[in-house]
Amino acid sequence: MNKKRPIYRICAYSKEKILKEDLFRIVKNEHGIYFDENQSIPGRGVYLKKDLKTILAAQKAKTLSRGLRSAVSDEIYLELIQALNRERKK
């Protein structure tokens, strides 16, 4: 009986332990900072809860910049909001 255990990660803003599939991953590697939609790009990753309030609060608090130890542009936050809207339409 080989059941897979659920994978949890911690939201960088709320510090909640949440299932990985309920989080967005933002990654920093030698090429830059990206929204990792498939959660497969190698590099330093930071997770944010899939929630509009959390994304906006993290932007205001510069949570991703601290977690990735680098400046994060507002374009990344826009990508997260767009991805959230796409998921809600499904």
Buried (B, 14 or more C-beta within 10 A) or exposed (E): EEEEEEEEBBBBBBEEEBEEEBBBBBBBEEEEBBBBEEBEBEBEBBBBBBBEEBBBBBBEEEBBBEBBEEEBEEEBBEBBEEBBEEEEEE
